[in-house]
Amino acid sequence: MAKKMRRLPSRRYKSKVTRYTAKTLRRDREYGFFWYSGLWRVIRPVLVFLCALIILAGLVFTGVNKVNEMFFMAVEPGNTDRVDFTISSGSSVTTIGQNLYDAGLIRNRGIFRYIIQFKGLTSKIQYGYYPLSRDMDVNQIIDVLCKGSATNERTITIIPGWTVEDIAAYLKNQGALTDTVAFLALCNDMERFQDVSYSLQYALEIGNLKERTYQLEGYLAPDTYRVYLNATPESIIQTLLEQNDVVMDSVFNIGPEVEIIRDETGQIISGEEAEEDQEVRFVTTLNQDETLILASIIEKEAGRRSDYAKVSAVLHNRLERNMALESDATVAYPLGVSRMILTADELATVNGYNTYTKTGLPVGPICNPSKAAIQAALYPDTEYIYDGYLYFCAGDPAQNELLFSKTREEHRAYVRQYRPLWEAFDRAQNQSG
């Protein structure tokens, strides 16, 4: 019997199977699976570092922005409206910073001082006038202040018809005066300025000016000026007086000669009645100071420049006939009133200015007149001179017009017609004031 052959077991190749344990599973989940797990081990710390860096940069950026917003950036970015800022002589850095903060130009008053001190710029900031804006940050403002003021001057504009007191109040409001007391006191010290102004010296020589409310009234020429920020009241007055001389020169030394032509009875001859070959002209008998006084009345009475020469003609005609000028403006000046209708008591006030109670010119100018008013005082409207106009009054206040008359009856008719409008105007002014 054949032997049963014994089958040998076949060799089997077993693949190595990775069996996961809790430890290996946690490791693979942490570092990734399969072939890129090694790469992930390299990349992961780099990504962690970059993320941390981005977070840190974000925190730093936010912090810087917050600090910039609190201390350095412009108060109102985009607002380029001009803000005039003045540094007075002798101001400390602390004071300048406080003033900038109060003006709404910087966000923090302390940081301004720290930057100036840290950069060593204390001695480079100059006093003067600076045009700034709320769109400028603190460093831009410091740069401007350290470069020096575009000007150490300020602009002032004196309006024709202003009195000495009006000018003083304006200069104080502009910061050119700390108060009005010294300025007004100087305006009653004509002798101090007589060497500055020849026209002032002439006024002193020809008469006693002690009766005037302000001796310099009329001599402070209206114009636009540039004066130093630290200008004294005396230097400002001197500047205005010097300009007055320029104006007086231009008026009295340039222009046609004028003279009145009369017939044998003393009556003025009109241009038509005079001989064709005879030039009809007008010559005032007023001296320079008197011309300035007359010009101040013209300035106050005439609402329109086109009426200056006509008002002058009326006033010259009344002076020529020795009539009272009856100018309400001369009554109002020493009383300090500004109404269209004056009371009977006010019109009866006796003083050197009231041209209802005295004939001739008032004792002095009642305002500081323009060059145009001085020219009108010297060269009145010849037609109104010859036609004998003796009266004028206001018309409709809204139209700023004057109505001229030859007779008292015509003048009174105008007064009756327009008085209700004057009363209404005064009531409105009183309510708004």
Phi, psi and omega per residue, in radians:
M1 nan 2.317 -3.088
A2 -1.263 2.541 3.136
K3 -1.300 2.413 3.061
K4 -1.304 2.135 -3.118
M5 -1.318 2.491 -3.103
R6 -1.549 2.145 -3.138
R7 -1.440 2.168 3.127
L8 -1.396 2.492 3.117
P9 -1.122 2.339 -3.141
S10 -1.311 2.565 -3.130
R11 -1.419 2.150 3.110
R12 -1.883 2.400 3.101
Y13 -1.665 2.117 -3.116
K14 -1.750 2.231 3.051
S15 -1.341 2.599 -3.130
K16 -1.354 2.031 -3.109
V17 -1.770 2.177 3.113
T18 -1.399 2.125 3.109
R19 -1.766 2.183 -3.109
Y20 -1.401 2.320 2.965
T21 -1.898 3.055 3.116
A22 -1.051 -0.632 -3.111
K23 -1.220 -0.813 -3.113
T24 -1.217 -0.572 3.125
L25 -1.156 -0.738 3.133
R26 -1.140 -0.670 -3.139
R27 -1.149 -0.774 -3.126
D28 -1.189 -0.607 3.095
R29 -1.178 -0.552 -3.126
E30 -1.315 -0.718 -3.029
Y31 -1.868 -0.004 3.128
G32 1.734 2.939 -3.053
F33 -1.871 2.944 2.948
F34 0.946 -2.430 -2.898
W35 -1.320 -0.420 -3.066
Y36 -1.649 0.181 -3.137
S37 -1.098 -0.591 3.115
G38 -1.216 -0.706 3.103
L39 -1.115 -0.680 -3.138
W40 -1.089 -0.598 3.122
R41 -1.115 -0.506 3.115
V42 -1.418 -0.758 -3.040
I43 -1.248 -0.642 -3.011
R44 -0.969 -0.876 3.129
P45 -1.122 -0.538 3.098
V46 -1.143 -0.777 3.123
L47 -1.123 -0.703 3.100
V48 -1.053 -0.737 3.138
F49 -1.123 -0.771 -3.133
L50 -1.114 -0.719 3.119
C51 -1.103 -0.747 3.121
A52 -1.100 -0.680 3.139
L53 -1.135 -0.730 3.125
I54 -1.111 -0.748 3.125
I55 -1.099 -0.755 3.135
L56 -1.110 -0.745 3.125
A57 -1.094 -0.677 3.105
G58 -1.106 -0.738 3.114
L59 -1.126 -0.742 3.124
V60 -1.115 -0.781 -3.136
F61 -1.062 -0.767 3.117
T62 -1.096 -0.734 3.137
G63 -1.131 -0.751 3.124
V64 -1.091 -0.771 3.114
N65 -1.065 -0.689 3.141
K66 -1.138 -0.787 3.114
V67 -1.115 -0.750 3.121
N68 -1.071 -0.727 3.133
E69 -1.141 -0.619 -3.088
M70 -1.377 -0.565 -2.955
F71 -2.154 -0.677 -2.867
F72 -1.886 -0.641 -2.969
M73 -1.249 2.891 -3.133
A74 -1.056 2.575 -3.132
V75 -1.171 -0.726 3.133
E76 -2.369 1.433 3.126
P77 -0.973 2.326 -3.128
G78 1.645 -0.266 3.132
N79 -1.596 1.698 -3.073
T80 -1.667 0.207 3.118
D81 -1.028 2.385 -3.078
R82 -1.235 2.347 3.053
V83 -2.123 2.021 -3.138
D84 -1.369 2.149 -3.108
F85 -2.162 2.329 -3.092
T86 -2.087 2.305 3.016
I87 -1.857 2.015 3.142
S88 -1.334 2.659 3.139
S89 -1.052 2.313 3.113
G90 1.525 0.034 -3.128
S91 -1.198 2.393 3.100
S92 -1.413 2.878 3.110
V93 -1.067 -0.686 3.118
T94 -1.074 -0.766 3.127
T95 -1.128 -0.728 3.129
I96 -1.094 -0.769 3.114
G97 -1.074 -0.725 3.114
Q98 -1.106 -0.746 -3.139
N99 -1.151 -0.669 3.076
L100 -1.113 -0.713 3.125
Y101 -1.151 -0.772 3.134
D102 -1.105 -0.539 3.134
A103 -1.439 -0.010 3.131
G104 1.275 0.536 -3.093
L105 -1.796 -0.363 3.089
I106 -2.328 2.766 -3.070
R107 -1.516 -0.457 -3.084
N108 -2.508 2.203 -3.070
R109 -1.272 -0.531 -3.094
G110 -1.258 -0.686 -3.082
I111 -1.116 -0.535 3.083
F112 -1.067 -0.819 -3.134
R113 -1.125 -0.733 -3.120
Y114 -1.107 -0.728 3.137
I115 -1.127 -0.783 -3.140
I116 -1.042 -0.800 -3.116
Q117 -1.226 -0.696 -3.127
F118 -1.112 -0.702 -3.124
K119 -1.495 -0.094 -3.138
G120 1.189 0.695 -3.050
L121 -1.810 0.129 -3.040
T122 -0.959 -0.763 -3.064
S123 -1.374 -0.172 -3.072
K124 -1.597 -0.251 3.115
I125 -1.350 2.221 -3.069
Q126 -1.933 2.604 3.060
Y127 -1.275 2.723 3.137
G128 2.591 -2.913 -3.072
Y129 -1.879 2.297 -3.069
Y130 -2.304 2.186 3.001
P131 -1.478 1.940 -3.126
L132 -2.026 -3.118 3.041
S133 -2.637 2.806 3.137
R134 -1.376 -0.004 3.047
D135 -1.514 -0.100 -3.123
M136 -1.616 2.372 3.059
D137 -1.447 3.053 -3.007
V138 -1.093 -0.634 -3.138
N139 -1.222 -0.637 3.079
Q140 -1.131 -0.708 3.120
I141 -1.114 -0.758 3.122
I142 -1.072 -0.709 3.121
D143 -1.040 -0.757 -3.136
V144 -1.135 -0.789 -3.105
L145 -1.141 -0.559 -3.123
C146 -1.403 -0.370 3.104
K147 -1.353 -0.233 -3.124
G148 1.680 2.626 -3.116
S149 -1.089 2.463 3.022
A150 -1.040 -0.450 3.066
T151 -2.782 2.525 3.016
N152 -1.718 0.463 -3.093
E153 -2.151 2.875 2.994
R154 -2.217 2.714 3.095
T155 -1.679 2.277 3.032
I156 -2.187 2.517 3.140
T157 -2.195 2.036 3.110
I158 -1.660 2.119 -3.054
I159 -1.512 2.358 3.065
P160 -0.975 2.391 -3.135
G161 1.663 -0.168 3.072
W162 -1.240 2.506 3.019
T163 -1.524 3.021 3.076
V164 -0.998 -0.719 3.137
E165 -1.181 -0.630 3.066
D166 -1.087 -0.761 -3.134
I167 -1.109 -0.771 -3.140
A168 -1.067 -0.764 3.136
A169 -1.121 -0.705 3.123
Y170 -1.114 -0.810 -3.120
L171 -1.106 -0.648 3.081
K172 -1.143 -0.739 3.131
N173 -1.117 -0.551 3.136
Q174 -1.440 -0.087 -3.128
G175 1.494 0.086 3.126
A176 -1.364 -0.376 3.076
L177 -2.219 2.473 3.042
T178 -1.367 -0.545 3.018
D179 -2.688 3.015 -3.066
T180 -1.679 -0.133 -2.992
V181 -1.070 -0.917 -3.094
A182 -1.111 -0.700 -3.126
F183 -1.090 -0.822 -3.110
L184 -1.178 -0.609 3.096
A185 -1.117 -0.712 3.110
L186 -1.143 -0.519 3.136
C187 -1.259 -0.096 3.025
N188 -1.984 0.404 3.132
D189 -2.233 1.163 -3.051
M190 -1.081 -0.597 -3.092
E191 -1.094 -0.530 3.122
R192 -1.079 -0.518 -3.022
F193 -1.916 0.127 -3.049
Q194 -1.133 -0.475 3.101
D195 -1.382 -0.233 3.133
V196 -1.428 -0.635 -3.001
S197 -2.251 2.124 3.128
Y198 -1.191 -0.614 -3.134
S199 -1.176 -0.577 3.069
L200 -1.201 -0.726 3.122
Q201 -1.092 -0.697 3.107
Y202 -1.095 -0.727 3.123
A203 -1.093 -0.654 3.110
L204 -1.158 -0.636 -3.068
E205 -1.268 -0.531 -3.006
I206 -1.626 -0.172 -3.115
G207 -2.963 2.972 3.101
N208 -1.510 2.114 -3.069
L209 -1.793 0.136 -3.044
K210 -1.164 -0.399 -3.123
E211 -1.351 -0.202 -3.082
R212 -1.322 2.538 3.114
T213 -1.071 -0.784 3.037
Y214 -2.362 2.168 -3.070
Q215 -1.158 -0.479 -3.133
L216 -1.591 0.004 3.109
E217 -1.006 2.284 -3.141
G218 1.687 -0.329 -3.048
Y219 -1.829 0.032 3.115
L220 -1.694 1.662 -2.941
A221 -1.095 2.187 3.028
P222 -1.138 2.324 3.135
D223 3.133 3.121 3.029
T224 -1.811 2.286 -3.032
Y225 -2.231 2.729 2.920
R226 -1.935 2.077 3.135
V227 -2.168 2.653 3.125
Y228 -1.118 2.570 -3.137
L229 -1.072 -0.536 -3.141
N230 -1.745 0.353 -3.130
A231 -1.074 2.417 3.116
T232 -1.455 2.805 3.059
P233 -0.954 -0.670 -3.130
E234 -1.139 -0.720 -3.132
S235 -1.212 -0.595 3.094
I236 -1.142 -0.790 3.119
I237 -1.068 -0.729 3.136
Q238 -1.070 -0.706 3.115
T239 -1.074 -0.764 -3.135
L240 -1.187 -0.638 3.129
L241 -1.185 -0.707 3.123
E242 -1.097 -0.665 3.099
Q243 -1.187 -0.575 3.108
N244 -1.081 -0.697 3.089
D245 -1.082 -0.687 3.109
V246 -1.070 -0.772 3.141
V247 -1.127 -0.796 -3.114
M248 -1.096 -0.676 3.085
D249 -1.064 -0.775 -3.074
S250 -1.186 -0.529 -3.110
V251 -1.443 -0.785 -3.009
F252 -1.471 -0.353 -3.100
N253 -1.800 -0.072 3.129
I254 -2.261 2.343 3.091
G255 2.296 2.894 -3.075
P256 -1.253 2.574 2.970
E257 -1.262 2.501 -3.097
V258 -2.318 2.562 3.065
E259 -2.716 2.659 3.106
I260 -1.500 2.422 3.055
I261 -1.968 2.245 -3.084
R262 -2.171 2.797 3.048
D263 -1.530 -3.015 -3.064
E264 -1.172 -0.322 3.125
T265 -1.572 -0.097 3.140
G266 1.704 -0.016 -3.134
Q267 -1.395 2.556 3.121
I268 -1.222 2.358 3.115
I269 -1.687 2.264 3.106
S270 -1.291 2.914 -3.124
G271 -1.030 -0.652 -3.091
E272 -1.228 -0.584 -3.077
E273 -1.420 -0.361 -3.141
A274 -1.294 2.795 3.111
E275 -1.127 2.589 -3.062
E276 -1.060 -0.603 -3.082
D277 -1.556 0.065 -3.116
Q278 -1.850 2.151 -3.111
E279 -1.366 2.175 -3.133
V280 -1.591 2.067 -3.091
R281 -2.386 2.906 -3.130
F282 -2.134 2.336 3.082
V283 -2.156 2.185 3.104
T284 -1.370 2.580 3.087
T285 -1.687 0.054 -3.099
L286 -1.434 2.509 3.037
N287 -1.414 -3.115 -3.024
Q288 -1.110 -0.748 3.135
D289 -1.148 -0.733 3.123
E290 -1.143 -0.640 3.083
T291 -1.085 -0.686 3.103
L292 -1.151 -0.671 3.092
I293 -1.089 -0.824 3.135
L294 -1.083 -0.700 3.131
A295 -1.075 -0.633 3.136
S296 -1.160 -0.597 3.075
I297 -1.210 -0.765 3.108
I298 -1.008 -0.782 -3.126
E299 -1.029 -0.717 -3.094
K300 -1.376 -0.560 -3.046
E301 -1.499 -0.588 -3.053
A302 -1.601 2.121 3.112
G303 -1.400 -0.415 -3.129
R304 -2.096 2.507 3.116
R305 -1.097 -0.530 3.140
S306 -1.154 -0.277 3.139
D307 -1.667 -0.119 -3.055
Y308 -0.967 -0.908 -3.066
A309 -1.169 -0.537 3.116
K310 -1.226 -0.774 3.080
V311 -1.073 -0.717 3.104
S312 -1.033 -0.733 -3.140
A313 -1.079 -0.770 3.125
V314 -1.066 -0.803 -3.117
L315 -1.142 -0.709 3.087
H316 -1.106 -0.730 3.120
N317 -1.076 -0.711 -3.140
R318 -1.212 -0.700 3.087
L319 -1.095 -0.716 -3.124
E320 -1.094 -0.579 -3.125
R321 -1.645 0.130 -3.137
N322 1.027 0.608 3.074
M323 -1.618 2.609 3.020
A324 -1.096 2.432 -3.108
L325 -1.218 -0.496 3.116
E326 0.856 0.914 3.106
S327 -1.687 2.083 3.116
D328 -1.064 -0.557 -3.109
A329 -1.099 -0.595 3.135
T330 -1.257 -0.502 3.088
V331 -1.277 -0.734 -3.056
A332 -1.211 -0.532 -3.013
Y333 -0.992 -1.004 -3.110
P334 -1.248 -0.346 -3.131
L335 -1.504 -0.301 3.137
G336 1.236 0.512 3.125
V337 -1.804 2.747 -3.130
S338 -2.464 1.067 3.093
R339 -2.050 2.764 3.081
M340 -1.344 -0.558 -3.125
I341 -1.967 2.121 3.095
L342 -1.704 2.636 -3.134
T343 -1.332 2.876 3.120
A344 -1.091 -0.683 3.116
D345 -1.120 -0.698 3.121
E346 -1.141 -0.722 3.134
L347 -1.178 -0.400 -3.124
A348 -1.609 -0.010 -3.129
T349 -1.053 2.327 -3.123
V350 -1.762 1.994 3.028
N351 -2.790 3.108 -3.060
G352 -1.237 -0.173 -3.089
Y353 -1.772 -0.417 -3.005
N354 -1.277 1.879 -3.110
T355 -1.505 0.174 2.945
Y356 -1.553 -0.582 -3.055
T357 -1.753 -0.071 3.084
K358 -2.444 2.606 3.071
T359 -1.570 2.873 -3.135
G360 1.418 -2.942 -3.110
L361 -1.350 2.718 3.009
P362 -1.141 2.967 -3.036
V363 -1.174 -0.353 -3.141
G364 -2.868 3.038 3.100
P365 -1.069 2.651 3.135
I366 -1.880 0.054 3.056
C367 -2.975 -3.106 3.069
N368 -1.799 1.860 -2.987
P369 -1.434 2.810 3.090
S370 -1.386 2.919 3.056
K371 -1.056 -0.676 -3.134
A372 -1.085 -0.671 3.134
A373 -1.221 -0.654 3.107
I374 -1.142 -0.721 3.090
Q375 -1.085 -0.697 3.130
A376 -1.154 -0.645 3.113
A377 -1.118 -0.617 -3.124
L378 -1.444 -0.583 -3.092
Y379 -2.224 1.402 3.139
P380 -1.219 2.940 3.103
D381 -1.186 1.977 -3.049
T382 -1.169 -0.574 3.107
E383 -1.098 -0.746 3.112
Y384 -1.213 -0.519 3.032
I385 -1.114 -0.921 -3.065
Y386 -1.202 -0.598 -3.122
D387 -1.374 -0.137 3.011
G388 1.354 0.610 3.073
Y389 -1.196 2.271 -3.062
L390 -2.159 -0.116 -3.045
Y391 -2.424 2.666 2.929
F392 -2.683 2.689 3.061
C393 -2.629 2.901 3.122
A394 -1.279 2.595 3.015
G395 -1.746 -2.257 3.099
D396 -1.245 2.085 -3.127
P397 -1.003 -0.531 -3.137
A398 -1.168 -0.442 -3.129
Q399 -1.676 -0.155 3.107
N400 0.970 0.744 -3.026
E401 -1.880 2.770 3.010
L402 -2.080 2.549 3.118
L403 -2.040 2.194 -3.040
F404 -1.836 2.525 -3.093
S405 -2.410 2.686 3.068
K406 -1.677 -0.496 -3.072
T407 -2.082 2.736 3.118
R408 -1.137 -0.641 -3.127
E409 -1.081 -0.786 3.122
E410 -1.109 -0.690 3.134
H411 -1.116 -0.796 -3.135
R412 -1.121 -0.593 3.103
A413 -1.120 -0.728 3.079
Y414 -1.092 -0.725 -3.120
V415 -1.081 -0.801 3.126
R416 -1.080 -0.670 -3.091
Q417 -1.193 -0.705 -2.988
Y418 -1.811 -0.110 -3.125
R419 -0.992 -0.729 3.104
P420 -1.005 -0.622 3.111
L421 -1.210 -0.629 3.101
W422 -1.138 -0.747 -3.137
E423 -1.103 -0.743 3.113
A424 -1.099 -0.701 3.124
F425 -1.098 -0.792 3.126
D426 -1.088 -0.694 3.119
R427 -1.118 -0.742 3.141
A428 -1.126 -0.697 3.118
Q429 -1.142 -0.682 -3.137
N430 -1.170 -0.669 3.117
Q431 -1.213 -0.704 -3.134
S432 -1.266 -0.467 -3.141
G433 -1.369 nan nan
